[in-house]
Amino acid sequence: MNTIKKLRIELELTQKEFATRLGVTSHSVQNWENGRSYPSHSTIEHISRIFKVSKNSLLMDNDEPIVSHDNDSEFADLSESVAKHFGISKVEIVKMKGDSMEPKYANGDMLFVDRDDNKFTSEGIYAIVYMGTLVVKCLQRIQNGVRIRAYNKQLYDDIDMSSERFAQDDIVIVGKVKGAITLN
């Protein structure tokens, strides 16, 4: 079930009531719940603040968190050390799932994402919300648009989209990947 819808139902709110509390239209909420559009990064943060839920819980795939350990005490020291090492103020630890970024990043690797670097200004590897799911992919500029690319080109095709579509919040950039460690 869509995490926005799940949250709204748990709060026993109608789409209209949920929208009113967020300051958006009920049509926006309906589109989020039906997967026709996705809340922007700032809206996810707003939902998190208003309803006192973690941003991580809003970025889930089939009820399994993809982003993990945001504020867990077990990882607080690691986050602080990583932030100092890379010179960033807001670090998000993302656990890599799947094989789309192999050999660069393997399933289970812990990636360090700079939450302040959440605009696509240069080619690189980013944590993004695409079609409602948090994924880690290469972003690169192409003529009249953006290419979303996996490292594992044998199993995954590139996704090309126009600059207009990219700008319409089909993609929410969580941040740029600054480094990783392998735990396996």
URQUIQUI-V536775 format. One record per residue. N is the residue number from 0. SS is DSSP state (~ for helix, > for strand, _ for the rest). PSI is psi in degrees with one decimal (* if undefined). OMEGA is omega in degrees with one decimal (none if undefined). Layout:
n-><N & N>
ss-><SS & SS>
psi-><PSI & PSI>
omega-><OMEGA & OMEGA>
This chain:
n-><0 & 1 & 2 & 3 & 4 & 5 & 6 & 7 & 8 & 9 & 10 & 11 & 12 & 13 & 14 & 15 & 16 & 17 & 18 & 19 & 20 & 21 & 22 & 23 & 24 & 25 & 26 & 27 & 28 & 29 & 30 & 31 & 32 & 33 & 34 & 35 & 36 & 37 & 38 & 39 & 40 & 41 & 42 & 43 & 44 & 45 & 46 & 47 & 48 & 49 & 50 & 51 & 52 & 53 & 54 & 55 & 56 & 57 & 58 & 59 & 60 & 61 & 62 & 63 & 64 & 65 & 66 & 67 & 68 & 69 & 70 & 71 & 72 & 73 & 74 & 75 & 76 & 77 & 78 & 79 & 80 & 81 & 82 & 83 & 84 & 85 & 86 & 87 & 88 & 89 & 90 & 91 & 92 & 93 & 94 & 95 & 96 & 97 & 98 & 99 & 100 & 101 & 102 & 103 & 104 & 105 & 106 & 107 & 108 & 109 & 110 & 111 & 112 & 113 & 114 & 115 & 116 & 117 & 118 & 119 & 120 & 121 & 122 & 123 & 124 & 125 & 126 & 127 & 128 & 129 & 130 & 131 & 132 & 133 & 134 & 135 & 136 & 137 & 138 & 139 & 140 & 141 & 142 & 143 & 144 & 145 & 146 & 147 & 148 & 149 & 150 & 151 & 152 & 153 & 154 & 155 & 156 & 157 & 158 & 159 & 160 & 161 & 162 & 163 & 164 & 165 & 166 & 167 & 168 & 169 & 170 & 171 & 172 & 173 & 174 & 175 & 176 & 177 & 178 & 179 & 180 & 181 & 182 & 183>
ss-><_ & _ & ~ & ~ & ~ & ~ & ~ & ~ & ~ & ~ & _ & _ & _ & _ & ~ & ~ & ~ & ~ & ~ & ~ & ~ & ~ & _ & _ & _ & ~ & ~ & ~ & ~ & ~ & ~ & ~ & ~ & ~ & _ & _ & _ & _ & _ & _ & ~ & ~ & ~ & ~ & ~ & ~ & ~ & ~ & ~ & ~ & ~ & _ & _ & _ & ~ & ~ & ~ & ~ & _ & > & > & _ & _ & > & > & _ & > & _ & _ & _ & _ & _ & ~ & ~ & ~ & ~ & ~ & ~ & ~ & ~ & ~ & ~ & ~ & ~ & ~ & ~ & _ & _ & _ & _ & > & > & > & > & > & _ & _ & _ & _ & _ & _ & _ & _ & _ & _ & _ & _ & _ & _ & > & > & > & > & > & _ & _ & _ & _ & _ & _ & _ & _ & _ & > & > & > & > & > & > & > & _ & _ & > & > & > & > & > & > & > & > & > & > & _ & _ & > & > & > & > & > & _ & _ & _ & _ & _ & _ & _ & _ & _ & > & > & > & > & ~ & ~ & ~ & ~ & ~ & ~ & ~ & ~ & > & > & > & > & > & > & > & > & > & > & > & _ & _ & _>
psi-><142.3 & 133.6 & -31.6 & -46.5 & -42.9 & -45.1 & -46.7 & -42.4 & -41.8 & -33.9 & -3.5 & 46.7 & 146.8 & 167.2 & -39.7 & -44.4 & -42.2 & -47.2 & -43.8 & -43.2 & -27.1 & -16.2 & 30.9 & 175.6 & 155.2 & -26.8 & -39.0 & -46.5 & -43.4 & -43.2 & -38.8 & -45.7 & -29.3 & 0.6 & 13.2 & -25.4 & 173.6 & 146.2 & 145.4 & 168.2 & -42.7 & -34.2 & -38.5 & -43.5 & -39.6 & -45.5 & -42.9 & -45.9 & -48.5 & -44.8 & 5.5 & 50.4 & 154.5 & 147.3 & -34.5 & -40.8 & -21.5 & -16.0 & 74.8 & 159.1 & 113.9 & 47.0 & 13.9 & 118.2 & 137.1 & -40.3 & 133.2 & 162.6 & 29.0 & -52.4 & 17.2 & 135.5 & -30.7 & -31.6 & 2.1 & -44.7 & -39.7 & -45.7 & -43.1 & -44.0 & -42.8 & -43.6 & -43.9 & -44.1 & -43.7 & -3.3 & 38.9 & 151.7 & -31.0 & 101.8 & 139.2 & 130.8 & 121.4 & 128.1 & 120.5 & 133.0 & 134.9 & -175.4 & 11.4 & -22.5 & 9.5 & 143.2 & -3.4 & -53.6 & 135.8 & 161.8 & 127.1 & -14.1 & 146.5 & 117.7 & 143.8 & 116.1 & 129.5 & 104.4 & -22.3 & -21.2 & 66.2 & 27.2 & 141.6 & 91.9 & -21.2 & 155.0 & 141.0 & -171.9 & 127.3 & 151.4 & 123.2 & 155.3 & 117.0 & 122.3 & 38.6 & 2.2 & 137.6 & 125.5 & 160.8 & 121.4 & 161.3 & 137.2 & 133.1 & 148.7 & 138.1 & 169.8 & 122.6 & 21.7 & -156.3 & 142.0 & 131.0 & 121.0 & 138.5 & 153.3 & -36.9 & 82.1 & -15.6 & -31.6 & -17.2 & 132.8 & 154.9 & 152.9 & 116.9 & 137.7 & 154.7 & 157.1 & -36.7 & -47.1 & -41.8 & -39.5 & -14.6 & 25.9 & 19.8 & -25.1 & 129.6 & 117.7 & 117.5 & -41.6 & 172.1 & 137.4 & 126.4 & -19.2 & 179.4 & 159.3 & 149.3 & 127.7 & -14.1 & *>
omega-><176.2 & -174.4 & 177.1 & 179.9 & 179.6 & 178.4 & -178.2 & 179.8 & 177.5 & 178.7 & -179.2 & 178.2 & 171.7 & 176.7 & -179.2 & 179.4 & 179.0 & -179.6 & -178.9 & 179.7 & 179.3 & -176.5 & 177.3 & 178.6 & 176.4 & 176.2 & 176.9 & 179.4 & 178.6 & 179.3 & 177.3 & -176.7 & -179.0 & 177.6 & 178.1 & 174.1 & -175.0 & 178.5 & 177.6 & 178.2 & -179.8 & 177.7 & 176.7 & 177.4 & 179.5 & 178.0 & 179.8 & -179.3 & -174.8 & -174.6 & 175.3 & 174.1 & -179.5 & 174.8 & 179.9 & -178.4 & 178.2 & 179.4 & -176.0 & 178.4 & 179.6 & 177.4 & 176.3 & -177.6 & 174.3 & 174.1 & -177.9 & 172.3 & -178.1 & -178.2 & 179.5 & -178.6 & 179.3 & -176.8 & -177.6 & 179.2 & 178.5 & 179.2 & -179.5 & 179.5 & 179.6 & 179.8 & 178.9 & -177.4 & -177.2 & 179.2 & 179.4 & -176.8 & -179.0 & 179.8 & 175.1 & 177.1 & -177.1 & 177.3 & -179.4 & 176.4 & 176.5 & -173.8 & -174.8 & -177.5 & 176.1 & 9.7 & -178.1 & 178.7 & -177.9 & 176.1 & 179.1 & 177.4 & 176.1 & -177.7 & -179.5 & -173.5 & 177.2 & -177.7 & 178.0 & 179.9 & -173.5 & 173.2 & 179.7 & -179.4 & 179.4 & 178.0 & 178.6 & 179.5 & -175.2 & 166.0 & -176.8 & 169.4 & -179.9 & -177.8 & 174.8 & -176.9 & 175.8 & 179.1 & 174.7 & -176.9 & 171.7 & 172.1 & 175.9 & 178.3 & 171.9 & 179.4 & 178.5 & 179.5 & -175.8 & 174.9 & 173.4 & -170.1 & 171.5 & 173.9 & -177.4 & -173.9 & 178.2 & -176.5 & -173.3 & 178.1 & 173.4 & 174.0 & 177.8 & 176.5 & -179.1 & 176.8 & -180.0 & -180.0 & 179.3 & -178.3 & -177.0 & 177.3 & 169.3 & 178.5 & 173.1 & -179.4 & 177.8 & 178.3 & -178.9 & 179.1 & -178.2 & -179.6 & -177.2 & 168.7 & 178.1 & -179.2 & -177.4 & none>
